Amino acid sequence: MKFNNLAKLLVLTLIAVNPLYSQIPSFLNKSAEWKEALGYVNVNQPKEENLTKIQADPYNYAIAIRQAIDLDDFKSSSRYVEAKERGFYYLGFHSKDAKSLALRLKNINLPDQTELYFLNPVSNEFLGPFTNKDITAGKSMFSGFLSGSHIVMEVSCPLNAITNLKIDINALDYGFDMNLIEDGRSILGFGEALSCEVNVNCPDNILWQEARKSVCRITVVTDQATYWCSGTLVNNTSEDKHPYVLTAKHCYFNEDPQYDMWVFDFAYESVDCANPASAPGFNSIFGAEIVAERTDSDFLLVELDNPVPDSYDVVYAGWDRGSNLADTSAMIGHPVGDIKKISIDYDPAEVHPTDLDFGVFLAPANHFFELEFDLGIFEGGSSGGPMLNEDARLVGQLTGGFADACNSVITYYGMFSRSWNDGANSAARLKEWLDPLDLNPVTLDMLIPLSSTGHSISGNIIFMGNPVSNADAILTGGLDASESTDNTGEYIFEDLPSGLDYSLNFSKNNDLTNGVSTFDAVLIQKHILGISPINDPYLLIAGDINNNGSVSTLDIVFMQKVILGIDNAFPNNESWRFVPADYIFDDPTNPFASDFPEGFDYFDLNADEVNQDLIGIKVGDINGNADPNL
């Protein structure tokens, strides 16, 4: 990597591959002879002086250069095949010695049921399918990078819609990636961050677990090159899920940003602390428009061309524009385009008191926070990533700093408070966009959307082999709701927002004497005297009338008072109790030896939870003759 005596800008271009799609491009099923006969459009290599210029510039971290193509009629240049009421177009490009290639598309119109793919004809890596749900008619798109010197675009379209199919190919991006090659690392982003980087889902991330969902990786496309940056989906006082993303102005490196080509990748992260064996999937939004920017605090606010679906499981970050300094800070980003990482400073933040020379701009004094990490580091590609305080609120975005591989790290962040209202008008400040209601708050909490494609929790309750009806299942946490079991003993909660925490408990407190008689009192007495010990854990729980964790003569007294009508409730207990059916007691002859669960807890719900079954226990019924349908 390039290091220098000035604060380093954290911009980097990298190659991105997301192979996790269910559909497969038809190109992969073609014979080797067919693929070889396809023919490729040859695109010139960048001029040597352009590559030399980038490599000689200590602040330029581009690894791909735009090469013009301007192919307005892709159909006439493609190989065309008809099959099964669909037309297939295949168009290949080649550029000598490229480490990676990507395409820039303009004026796209994808009819319904049309699929667009990009693939490497040698390795069979591919991106897609993309449809008109991803790219609005008339819009642009950056394909994303594939390694190697060849790239193929495949379009599959219904025959009756081909006349409406349109794609202009504007340019090809030629990846050369000298920075990472000099470091001995590959051109692909996944797994290439330094070993001292910390995955965002490691145990150290206690305070910022929800906030991490607001962070995205950005493919920054300019008129000359391509870069990686990071950004944050930001909440506003309307709390209407408006798709604003905050990043760093220097990300486009004083070139002409092609916002309609930018790509925003959400949820590109490991599910836990370990690095996964292969690249995880992610969710993308294509295209944006500039809203506001200002050099002094190095902020850039863009509006995505499309809303972020709730199914992406994102949050909209809260923020703090106050004067209090963070006691503990975290930075979350995508170093060298890798999966999401976190760095933490456990010391109070400081405001840098003098000017800062970032090479491409001079930052004024008292506009940047300064952090020195206790955990983690930073690398190119994290620029624009959020600085979050101990309340998980956004207080700045990363501009740059000093680093020497995995050694001491000092970083600088444009202050949110400066970006808020220092600019001369709305095009140079955040206030009008993040406070559309003009409430003038100092802080705003994060917004956690309700998922439109939520998950379900379901199960059955059984008593002595029979279903328990009319038991209340009570859900709290991410959503409060209740359901009653039907005559099959089943309950179900549907459309639960994903990514939230839930607790599920159960209650049935009617007809205390159902199945309870003096004969049950006799059975408890025989157990206490050792004449006929009760060894079934569920019956022992049923015999604990006062719920004190033991079965004694006092339980017989409370049972008799209910049978005689003296009392109308069991002390500290209900008529029924419930234990998860898959729970294994440490000692079945003493179920009270350790706490046993009486419901379920779900953390960060991200899938349907089925077969959440329970055993019903009728308190006081030792011989099991209660009617579970009363």
Summary of the structure (lengths in Angstrom):
residues: 630
radius of gyration: 30.9
end to end distance: 73.1
largest distance: 99.6
contacts: 2188
relative contact order: 0.11
helix: 15%
strand: 35%
